[in-house]
Amino acid sequence: MNPFPQDQWYVAAWSSEIGSDLVSRTICGEPVVLYRTSSSGLVALADRCVHRRYPLSLGTLVGDDLQCGYHGFTYDCSGRCVSVPGQDRVPRTARVRSYPVVERSGWVWIFVGDPERAAGVAVPDTHWLDAPGWTAIGDVARIECRYSLLVDNLLDLSHETYLHAGYIGTPEVAATPTTTEVDEELGTVRVSRHMQGAQIPEFYARSTGMASPIDRWQDIEYRPLGFYRLDARIAPAGHEPAGDGSDPGAAHMKILYAITPETEHSTLDFWAVARDFAVDDADVTEFLDSMQRAIVQQDVDALNLLEPIVAAEERGPGVQELSIAIDSGGLAARRMIEKQRAAH
Ligand SMILES: [Fe+2]
């Protein structure tokens, strides 16, 4: 069984990371080199020369072609070798793998699996990252842990109360039960927690200007493996959305995570926070950026610590893992990911 679900779009980079320099990434265990052509198109090729396996990311761009830094084998944007040293004839099999790649709202997505299937698989909706009426911040963190630990972390937000106390956690998060819905057809797991009359955490108090008590909704939609969206709603306690679907007086956030397995023991955690309030307020942007960075770092530190523990226990006689009601979303996600892996 492949350790990573195939035939899926994964975020490979922020658009801003890919310029005229060659960028090397490992995605689902596969070495990839990314670059931008003179016409701003994106190219993603296997990062190994067919000749002696030298990383192409250590080579040079010659126009839009990529020249290996070891012996000069040169590839065009489709991965076809167009020139080799010392002979005119280029072997017909001289080609490196080219990956389908698309750029949407600041994220660069790469298709891992059979490239023929890419057109039939939808790229997740992230339009809030650059939609009118919204402002977004974001970055990427590398975690020295298997992807499943990050999936567990994001599907169970009760950890906010403890790991992120003083930032985004208050006692109500862990105390309020969740509901979990699995949609096999859409391939989604939804976990919802609606808190009434809750304390407002620092993250929302300073950004929205609201005060306790608030109603705080957390509606997660996870699309295994690589895409997670948390719809957050903050409103003065008792304030209901209008009947027409609008919700004036409430603040909304789309907290996005793209989970990209790097190796079996490391993961790229692309995060973004989009908001529909105080969209032009630079102080709010700066505050949320520093808060979210601290929160992500708390998760990174916890998961970096967990990985060697989980890995050691895996090699040992076997330790029973205990799950409770809060884990229903995470367990549903695990089942869906296992099914995806088994399909290949
Ligand atoms: Fe967290």
Residues whose N, C-alpha, C, O or C-beta is under 5 A from the ligand:
A	BS01	LIG	I295 D299
